[in-house]
Amino acid sequence: MEIIEAHRAYMEAMSHGDTQTLADLLSDGFTLTHMTGYVQPKSEWLSQMREGQFIYHSIDEKDMDLDVQDDTARLVARTVTDATVYGTRANWRLQLATDYARESGAWVTLRTVATTW
């Protein structure tokens, strides 16, 4: 399914530190809500990735749930993410709830909310 492919491309770009691909995949208004509750704009997150503040070494997907309603969708994935965040490396048990919308025939990533599980 297109949304799952878009999600996996997003996760792969994160794990490769490919901010250019992320810039292309994520909507201009994309936000990432961190487990701290901080809502980070796309440009700030990608800039901090380029500066090495967020390094995603690997993302191991444990399970996924997808709910599609017409031209919107929510994909919830549970992952174990090996990441270095602001200098601290850990295996983070993250639940990533990502909202998508169909625009001009393609699924666009609008926002992700990360919590722990």
trRosetta pair geometry for C-beta under 8 A, 3 or more apart (Angstrom, degrees):
i j d omega theta_ij theta_ji phi_ij phi_ji
1 4 4.8 81 66 11 90 106
1 5 7.0 -162 91 -7 44 89
1 66 7.3 143 86 132 153 170
2 5 5.6 -59 -149 39 32 113
2 6 6.2 33 154 -21 68 105
2 106 7.8 -142 175 -148 137 57
2 107 5.4 145 127 0 111 127
3 6 5.5 -51 -147 36 33 113
3 7 6.3 37 151 -21 65 104
3 66 6.2 133 95 -145 134 132
3 68 7.0 -166 -12 -84 154 113
3 73 5.2 -71 -112 105 155 161
3 75 5.9 177 151 -55 116 129
3 100 5.6 -168 -130 39 109 169
3 107 5.2 -146 -92 -161 72 172
4 7 5.5 -50 -146 35 34 114
4 8 6.3 30 156 -16 66 105
4 64 7.4 94 -120 139 102 156
4 66 6.8 -69 -66 -68 93 150
4 75 7.3 159 -89 -122 58 142
5 8 5.9 -55 -145 38 30 107
5 9 6.3 32 154 -20 64 106
6 9 5.7 -54 -149 36 30 112
6 10 6.4 36 150 -23 63 106
6 25 6.8 153 -165 -158 85 108
6 100 6.9 101 90 -114 147 139
6 107 5.0 -122 -23 90 161 118
6 109 6.6 -176 153 -53 118 99
7 10 5.5 -55 -153 33 31 116
7 11 6.5 27 153 -15 66 105
7 64 7.7 122 120 -139 160 140
7 75 5.3 -98 -81 115 143 163
7 77 6.8 145 177 -37 136 139
7 98 6.5 152 -112 64 101 150
8 11 5.6 -50 -144 39 35 110
8 12 6.1 38 154 -21 66 106
9 12 5.7 -53 -144 38 30 113
9 13 6.3 32 155 -20 64 105
9 21 7.2 -126 166 165 96 122
9 25 6.1 -176 113 -108 112 142
10 13 6.0 -55 -149 35 26 110
10 14 6.6 29 151 -20 61 104
10 22 7.1 81 -142 -116 68 78
10 25 5.4 -173 -89 138 81 150
10 26 7.4 95 -122 -64 110 89
10 98 7.6 129 90 -135 165 163
10 109 6.0 102 -90 -71 142 159
11 14 5.6 -51 -152 33 33 114
11 15 6.4 25 155 -14 66 107
11 59 4.8 -127 -172 85 107 151
11 61 7.1 4 -161 -59 171 113
11 77 7.9 -71 -70 100 136 166
11 79 7.7 -178 -131 -96 131 152
12 15 5.9 -59 -146 40 31 106
12 16 6.3 15 158 -6 66 112
12 18 7.8 0 121 29 73 131
13 16 6.0 -66 -144 48 29 101
13 18 4.2 -97 -152 68 76 108
13 19 7.9 133 166 -73 105 19
13 21 4.0 -142 -118 94 128 120
13 22 4.8 168 133 -58 135 79
13 25 6.5 -175 10 6 159 144
14 17 7.7 26 179 -70 30 33
14 18 7.9 -67 -36 40 17 77
14 22 6.9 86 -70 -84 64 125
14 56 4.5 12 149 46 90 163
14 59 6.4 53 86 -32 120 141
15 56 4.8 -93 -96 117 47 108
15 57 7.1 -7 -149 117 82 17
15 58 5.7 47 -140 -117 124 33
15 59 5.1 -121 -66 3 118 98
16 21 7.9 36 72 34 121 138
17 49 6.1 175 -146 169 76 106
17 55 6.6 -16 -83 -133 117 69
17 56 7.0 174 -65 42 68 82
18 21 4.2 19 130 23 119 115
18 22 6.4 144 99 -17 70 87
19 22 5.3 -53 -144 41 39 115
19 23 6.1 48 154 -28 68 100
19 46 4.5 115 -154 -161 113 98
19 49 5.3 160 -81 89 114 126
19 50 5.5 -38 -17 -62 162 94
20 23 5.6 -48 -150 30 31 115
20 24 6.7 27 151 -15 61 105
21 24 5.7 -58 -153 38 35 110
21 25 6.1 27 153 -17 70 111
22 25 5.7 -60 -138 41 32 107
22 26 5.7 9 172 -4 70 116
22 46 6.0 -179 95 -102 126 110
22 49 7.7 55 37 48 159 165
23 26 6.8 -62 -130 44 18 96
23 42 7.6 117 -116 162 62 118
23 46 6.1 61 -70 -121 91 162
25 109 5.9 29 143 15 86 127
26 30 3.9 -27 170 -34 110 166
26 42 5.4 172 120 -124 135 130
26 108 7.9 89 -161 -178 25 78
26 109 4.9 -58 -113 79 62 113
27 30 4.8 140 59 -50 72 86
27 42 7.7 -152 82 -53 54 151
27 101 7.9 28 -61 42 144 106
27 103 8.0 97 -102 7 113 150
27 108 4.8 75 -69 159 100 117
27 109 6.2 -153 -9 79 82 54
27 110 5.3 9 17 -105 139 51
28 42 7.1 -143 -170 43 29 150
29 42 7.5 131 140 -6 9 123
29 110 7.2 -8 87 -153 95 73
30 41 7.7 105 87 -167 60 52
30 42 4.1 75 71 -69 98 121
30 109 6.1 32 -109 110 125 89
30 110 6.3 -172 -104 -177 68 24
30 111 6.1 170 -152 -85 59 53
30 112 7.9 19 -171 2 100 84
31 39 5.1 7 174 -177 134 92
31 40 6.4 149 -162 72 75 42
31 41 5.9 -44 -105 -100 81 41
31 42 6.9 -92 -79 -39 37 72
31 111 4.8 1 57 -123 78 105
31 112 7.8 -153 98 39 52 57
32 39 7.6 157 79 -156 37 48
32 40 4.9 -22 64 62 88 100
32 42 7.5 109 -13 -88 92 52
32 45 5.2 76 24 -84 131 156
32 111 7.3 -174 -78 -160 34 68
32 112 5.2 -3 -119 65 73 97
32 114 7.0 17 -179 -8 90 110
33 37 6.8 -20 -175 -153 98 30
33 38 7.1 168 -151 84 55 39
33 39 4.9 -21 -98 -99 82 71
33 40 7.5 169 -88 15 29 72
33 111 7.1 41 -11 173 96 110
33 112 7.1 -154 29 102 72 52
33 113 4.2 -3 57 -119 121 71
33 114 6.5 -174 90 25 64 67
34 37 7.0 -35 75 29 74 21
34 38 4.8 6 37 55 113 90
34 40 6.4 52 -26 -10 103 116
34 114 5.8 -17 -138 58 35 115
35 92 7.9 -153 -15 -167 147 126
35 94 7.2 -116 -58 -118 121 91
35 114 5.2 -69 -51 113 77 94
35 115 5.7 120 -117 -124 83 35
35 116 5.7 55 -136 -34 139 87
40 44 5.3 -123 -173 84 92 117
40 45 4.8 105 128 -61 124 99
41 44 4.9 86 63 10 84 105
41 45 7.0 -158 91 -7 40 90
42 45 5.9 -63 -147 38 28 109
42 46 6.2 19 163 -13 67 110
43 46 6.1 -58 -144 41 27 106
43 47 6.2 30 156 -21 63 110
44 47 5.7 -56 -147 37 29 113
44 48 6.3 25 156 -16 64 107
45 48 5.9 -59 -149 39 29 107
45 49 6.4 33 151 -22 64 103
45 54 7.1 -9 -167 18 76 154
46 49 5.4 -48 -148 32 35 115
46 50 6.5 36 152 -19 65 102
47 50 5.8 -54 -152 35 32 111
47 51 6.4 24 151 -13 65 109
48 51 5.5 -56 -143 43 36 110
48 53 3.9 -59 -178 56 94 131
48 54 5.5 66 118 1 101 102
49 52 7.8 54 179 -63 30 18
49 53 7.0 -81 -70 55 26 79
49 54 4.8 -49 -92 68 70 102
49 55 7.7 132 -147 -79 69 46
52 55 6.1 2 -154 -54 64 110
53 85 7.3 26 156 -157 67 49
53 86 5.7 11 -163 -82 85 58
54 83 6.8 -15 -164 -174 73 119
54 84 7.6 160 -152 85 28 63
54 85 5.9 12 -110 -112 70 71
55 83 6.4 159 83 -159 53 67
55 84 4.3 7 53 50 106 103
56 59 6.2 0 175 -47 120 101
56 81 6.4 -49 -142 -172 97 107
56 82 7.5 106 -169 81 54 59
56 83 4.9 -24 -107 -103 58 100
57 82 4.2 -59 67 109 111 105
57 83 6.4 -166 10 -88 80 38
57 84 7.1 75 -33 -12 105 88
57 89 7.6 40 -16 -146 135 113
58 81 7.4 -172 94 -149 51 48
58 82 4.6 29 47 38 85 115
59 79 5.2 -17 -171 -169 87 142
59 80 7.9 158 -157 78 43 44
59 81 4.9 -3 -112 -110 76 85
59 82 7.7 -135 -67 28 39 69
60 79 6.1 140 72 -163 49 78
60 80 4.6 -12 61 58 110 90
60 81 7.4 -161 26 -75 68 40
60 82 7.8 57 -8 -12 100 93
61 64 6.5 -3 -179 -47 120 108
61 77 5.7 -53 -136 -171 101 120
61 78 7.6 105 -162 77 58 50
61 79 5.3 -40 -99 -100 48 89
62 77 7.9 131 45 176 67 74
62 78 4.6 -53 62 101 110 97
62 79 6.2 178 3 -101 87 28
62 80 6.5 78 -43 -15 114 87
63 77 7.3 -179 93 -149 42 55
63 78 5.1 18 50 40 80 109
64 75 6.5 -11 -168 -173 104 94
64 76 7.0 158 -154 84 53 51
64 77 4.6 -11 -104 -103 87 80
64 78 7.5 -147 -70 20 47 67
65 75 7.3 163 83 -155 48 48
65 76 4.7 -5 56 57 96 99
65 77 8.0 -169 24 -72 59 42
66 73 6.5 -4 -170 -175 90 115
66 74 7.6 171 -149 88 47 48
66 75 5.0 -8 -105 -107 82 79
66 76 7.9 -166 -74 24 39 64
67 73 6.5 166 87 -154 51 66
67 74 5.1 0 56 55 100 90
67 75 8.0 -170 26 -76 62 40
68 72 7.7 164 -155 92 53 44
68 73 4.4 -18 -105 -103 69 104
69 72 5.4 -14 69 68 89 89
69 73 7.0 166 23 -85 62 50
71 101 6.1 38 141 -164 87 71
71 102 4.0 -104 -153 41 86 107
72 99 7.1 -18 -169 -169 98 93
72 100 6.8 152 -161 86 50 60
72 101 5.3 -18 -104 -103 72 73
72 102 7.6 -113 -61 4 35 79
73 99 7.4 154 84 -156 49 49
73 100 4.4 -10 61 59 96 108
73 101 7.8 -176 22 -76 71 32
73 107 7.0 -21 32 -138 130 124
74 97 6.3 -4 -173 -172 107 88
74 98 7.0 156 -155 79 57 44
74 99 5.5 -23 -100 -99 78 65
74 100 7.4 -174 -79 19 30 78
75 97 7.7 165 84 -152 44 42
75 98 5.0 -15 61 61 91 98
75 100 6.8 40 -5 -11 103 117
76 95 6.4 2 -174 -179 95 96
76 96 7.1 167 -151 84 47 49
76 97 4.8 -8 -104 -103 87 74
76 98 7.6 175 -82 20 39 66
77 95 7.3 170 86 -154 41 51
77 96 5.0 -10 59 57 90 99
77 98 7.5 5 9 5 101 110
78 93 7.5 -1 -173 -177 92 81
78 94 7.4 171 -151 92 48 46
78 95 5.2 -22 -100 -101 74 76
78 96 7.9 177 -85 18 25 71
78 117 5.4 -53 -131 43 114 157
79 93 7.7 174 89 -152 47 40
79 94 5.2 -12 62 64 93 91
79 95 7.8 161 20 -90 69 28
79 96 6.4 13 8 -3 116 113
80 91 5.4 4 178 179 100 104
80 92 7.2 157 -160 75 49 42
80 93 5.8 -20 -104 -98 72 63
80 94 7.7 147 -106 20 22 74
81 91 7.2 152 74 -159 36 53
81 92 4.7 -25 64 62 93 97
81 94 5.1 -1 6 12 123 125
82 89 7.4 17 -179 -173 77 95
82 90 7.7 -150 -139 107 52 30
82 91 5.3 -24 -91 -100 71 73
82 92 7.8 174 -82 16 20 74
83 89 7.1 -161 106 -137 31 62
83 90 7.1 -17 63 60 67 63
83 92 5.8 -26 33 8 109 122
84 87 6.7 -7 177 -134 100 9
84 88 6.7 164 -153 78 63 30
84 89 4.2 -30 -92 -85 84 81
85 88 5.8 -29 65 62 72 85
85 90 7.7 -45 21 31 101 97
85 92 7.8 50 -14 -49 131 142
92 116 7.3 -105 -176 -107 83 93
93 116 5.6 68 85 -159 87 83
93 117 5.4 -114 144 60 106 70
94 114 5.1 -29 -158 -157 115 103
94 115 7.3 129 -156 69 63 32
94 116 6.5 -57 -101 -103 45 50
94 117 7.4 59 156 10 8 92
95 114 7.1 145 73 -154 50 49
95 115 5.0 -21 59 67 103 84
95 116 6.9 80 8 164 90 7
95 117 4.5 91 -42 -38 111 116
96 112 5.4 -15 -168 -166 96 114
96 113 7.5 150 -155 72 46 44
96 114 5.5 -14 -100 -99 72 75
97 112 6.9 149 76 -156 46 57
97 113 4.7 -14 59 56 102 96
97 115 7.5 19 -3 10 106 103
98 109 6.2 -35 -178 -145 118 98
98 110 7.9 141 179 50 70 69
98 111 7.1 -174 -144 94 56 42
98 112 4.5 -17 -97 -99 84 85
98 113 7.9 -171 -73 20 42 62
99 109 7.8 113 81 -162 51 53
99 110 4.5 -47 97 61 98 115
99 111 5.2 16 39 50 108 82
99 112 7.8 -158 17 -74 67 42
100 107 4.8 6 179 -174 130 103
100 108 6.5 148 -157 70 73 40
100 109 5.9 -39 -100 -98 80 46
100 110 6.4 174 -104 1 22 93
101 107 7.4 154 78 -149 25 59
101 108 5.6 -25 64 58 76 94
101 110 5.7 61 -2 -48 102 125
102 105 6.9 -3 -179 -129 100 10
102 106 7.0 159 -151 78 65 23
102 107 5.7 -39 -93 -90 65 60
102 108 7.5 139 -117 10 16 82
103 106 6.3 -32 69 64 67 75
103 108 4.9 -1 22 -6 117 131
109 112 7.3 -6 179 -43 112 97
